[in-house]
Amino acid sequence: MDDPVLPFILVAFPIAFTAIWSLVLFICSVVGGWHRLASTYSTDREPASSEWASWQRGRIGLVEMKSTLWIATAEEGLYLKTGPAFVFRFMHPPLLIPWNKVTDIKDVNQLFFSGTALVVDGVTIVLPRDLIEEAKSRIER
């Protein structure tokens, strides 16, 4: 007698896992503020003259991004994307935030992370201090 449970699990598990993972990414995008930033600053362009600093840590709103941020600074602004794309990109399109849209900047010290906090459209973005240090001169206050 064939047991139909194993084939069902083999089909249902990947579908359920994908649905739950997509829901988690959606919630993180909305709660953190990435969704709000993407409505204005979403981009398909890559930075012309900068290289990506990959596997970076940061915080977007209330959401910690541990080793999932790709960051590039360029003349035109701050580029942010999540990666690897196939795992974290859902509801997190790449962003290009022009420097003149940064309304506040300050250094922050957290328990295990020191960084620079940028405020863009009411969303606080905390990024590694060394990556933002060179870009501070481009930010108009």
Long-range contacts (C-beta under 8 A, 24 or more apart in sequence): 21-90, 22-90, 22-91, 25-88, 25-90, 25-91, 25-92, 26-90, 26-91, 28-63, 28-91, 29-91, 29-92, 30-91, 31-61, 31-62, 31-63, 32-60, 32-61, 32-62, 32-63, 32-123, 33-60, 33-61, 33-63, 33-122, 33-123, 33-124, 34-60, 34-61, 34-63, 34-91, 34-92, 34-95, 35-91, 36-121, 36-122, 36-123, 37-95, 37-97, 37-120, 37-121, 37-123, 38-92, 38-93, 38-95, 40-121, 41-95, 41-96, 41-97, 41-98, 41-101, 41-120, 42-93, 42-94, 42-95, 43-79, 43-93, 43-94, 43-95, 43-96, 44-94, 45-96, 46-79, 47-72, 47-73, 47-74, 47-76, 47-79, 48-74, 48-76, 49-74, 49-75, 50-74, 50-79, 52-79, 52-81, 53-128, 53-131, 54-83, 55-83, 56-127, 56-128, 56-131, 57-113, 57-128, 58-115, 58-125, 58-126, 58-127, 58-128, 59-115, 59-124, 59-125, 59-126, 60-123, 60-124, 60-125, 61-123, 61-124, 69-127, 71-127, 71-128, 71-131, 73-131, 73-132, 73-134, 73-135, 73-138, 75-138, 77-101, 78-102, 78-118, 78-135, 80-125, 99-135, 99-138, 99-139, 99-140, 100-139, 100-140, 102-139, 102-140, 104-141, 105-132, 105-136, 105-139, 105-141
